[in-house]
Each structure stands twice: as C-alpha cells, then as structure tokens.
Amino acid sequence: ATLAEAYAVQAAAIARWPDAVAGWKVARVAPAFATQFPEERLIGPAFAPNIHRPAVGAVASCPVFEGGFAAVEAEIVIVVAQDAPVGKADWTADTVLPFVQSMHIGVEVASSPLATLNDIGPGAVISDFGNNWGVVVGPEIPNWRELETIEAETFIDGVSVGTGKAVIKPGPLGALAFTLNKRAQQGAVLKAGDVISTGMITGVHDIRIGQQSRHVFAGVGEVRVQITR
C-alpha cells in the first residue's frame, strides 16, 4: 500500500534471488498514483544474466514470461563510472556528471509472471523487481554531452508503434540522480559498472514471444531485440 512496504518486499525478494544485481531500471510514477506513491520515479533491480550487450548490428535475444506481462521500451542506458559515496542523498541532474562513464542507446525488456502488474500500480511494480527482465545496452552515444535531446522510434515486426524524445537533462541524468538518492536512502550505493535504464522514450509497447522489435535513435543508431520464451 505504500512505497516503504513495496521497497521492503523488493529488498526481501532480492535477498532471496540467486543472481547478482548489476544495475537498476527507472520508471516514472503515473500521475494517477501520485497521492499513494508520492515520488516522481521508482526503481527496480536488473540482474546480471538479464543485461545484454549485443555486438553492433546483432539482435539481442531476450526472454519474457509466457502468459505474463511483456513489453519493450526504447531507453537511454547509463553505465556508472565510479562507486557512489555512502549516505549522500542530494544528487541532482546537474551534479551526477562524474558518475556517467558512458551513455548508450538501449532497450528495457519489461516482463513479469503477473500479466496485470502495471494495471495494479507502482506498489506492485516495485515489489516485482520493478517489472524488469532485461536491459539491452546498445551502441554508445559519444557526443551526449553536446546533446539536449535524442529522438527515438520503436517498431515491432516492422510496424511503427511509437515515437518520442528524451531530454538528456532532466531525463536520463535526472533518473541517475534519483537512483543514487534512492539507493543512499536504502543504505546502499551504486557501483562502478552498474547499468541504469533511465525510462521509456517512445512508450511501453506490449510484445509477444516470437516477435522482434527495432528501436531507432536518430543520429546514433538502432537496437534490435528478439523476444523468446
């Protein structure tokens, strides 16, 4: 019913899960849930086996839960440059630059055994690993410091399903600041090499096993994902 309860469930689940946490997904809290869950964003763990780094031009093969929820989201992914200091929880989009080792185009694969997870709301999403079951780290954005925005388009089986624009600040850099602050509040830190999937750009697009998505980022490149069982 509350953020505190949801993150307590998440922490208990992480402790029981056999895989190492190698990053975090970030998502916005929808306005309809803002009163009950009064934070602008939420986070969930990305486990090491679910982080995919396909070669340039290759298709990332990403599994989802059969009969559950499955979606793909074009996102900017940040690789963390250094361990964060313990206890510091006042980061902003302006002060997190030293923690950006690299910025990449990428994809979050959202999946859960519970098909209605997103409909139930942020409390359920946080409790279930943030509805994350994959982060695809695509090509690096070498000139991201000179960019204000990046435009993206998502295709599923060749059909355009959404377009959008990421604003580097407060978008991806704001998501990194939120994650640094949230982990500090939880008594933990981000580590060098962690990947942060910073939030959807073109929308949350339902996808089925056997389908393929393509995510085109203007002026940078594209990321392709094959959905498997």
Secondary structure by P-SEA (a helix, b strand, c coil): ccaaaaaaaaaaaaaacccccccbbbbbccccccccccccbbbbbbcccccccccccbbbbbbbbccccccccbbbbbbbcccccccccccccccccccccccccccccccccccccccccaaaaaaacccccbbbbccccccccccccccbbbbcccccccccccccccaaaaaaaaaaaaaaaacccccccbbbbccccccbbbbcccbbbbbbcccccbbbbbbcc
